[in-house]
Amino acid sequence: MTDKPTGKSVRLAQPVKQVTVDAGLVPQKAGRKPRKQSAEPAKATVNIFAPVHPSVAATRRKMQQQAIESAAVKLHAAIEAGDLPPAEAKRLVLTRIVKTAGSAEGAEKWYRSH
């Protein structure tokens, strides 16, 4: 595990190690100009994360699902009370689900199935 800050947020339960490798081994982002060859080999620092135990991943998933369900219950209560119009509620639910599903299409499909 590294003592230096990596610049990115790392979960405490997931140890990280920084390793210096040849930059030619690191994949480049699409659309980026290729680097010029130099006399010295370029180096890049890569973060290697320890794998997450399946039980920890399951607990995180369960917590996410509970957060989504509680948000849905609050939205439903607001709709029933007349504080929130249904169109606004749908938008809020879809916004929340996009974070979990990863895409607007997946969120819309989930919304229609529930």
ChimeraX attribute file (.defattr): number of C-alpha atoms within 10 A of each C-alpha:
attribute: neighborCount
match mode: 1-to-1
recipient: residues
	/A:1	11
	/A:2	11
	/A:3	8
	/A:4	8
	/A:5	8
	/A:6	14
	/A:7	6
	/A:8	6
	/A:9	7
	/A:10	12
	/A:11	9
	/A:12	7
	/A:13	10
	/A:14	12
	/A:15	14
	/A:16	19
	/A:17	14
	/A:18	15
	/A:19	11
	/A:20	10
	/A:21	14
	/A:22	12
	/A:23	15
	/A:24	12
	/A:25	9
	/A:26	12
	/A:27	7
	/A:28	12
	/A:29	8
	/A:30	6
	/A:31	6
	/A:32	7
	/A:33	8
	/A:34	8
	/A:35	10
	/A:36	5
	/A:37	8
	/A:38	7
	/A:39	5
	/A:40	6
	/A:41	10
	/A:42	12
	/A:43	13
	/A:44	12
	/A:45	13
	/A:46	16
	/A:47	12
	/A:48	12
	/A:49	14
	/A:50	12
	/A:51	10
	/A:52	12
	/A:53	10
	/A:54	9
	/A:55	9
	/A:56	11
	/A:57	12
	/A:58	12
	/A:59	11
	/A:60	12
	/A:61	13
	/A:62	12
	/A:63	12
	/A:64	13
	/A:65	14
	/A:66	12
	/A:67	13
	/A:68	16
	/A:69	12
	/A:70	12
	/A:71	15
	/A:72	17
	/A:73	12
	/A:74	12
	/A:75	21
	/A:76	15
	/A:77	13
	/A:78	15
	/A:79	16
	/A:80	12
	/A:81	10
	/A:82	10
	/A:83	10
	/A:84	14
	/A:85	13
	/A:86	15
	/A:87	9
	/A:88	12
	/A:89	16
	/A:90	15
	/A:91	11
	/A:92	14
	/A:93	17
	/A:94	22
	/A:95	15
	/A:96	16
	/A:97	20
	/A:98	16
	/A:99	11
	/A:100	15
	/A:101	15
	/A:102	10
	/A:103	13
	/A:104	14
	/A:105	12
	/A:106	14
	/A:107	20
	/A:108	17
	/A:109	12
	/A:110	14
	/A:111	13
	/A:112	7
	/A:113	7
	/A:114	5
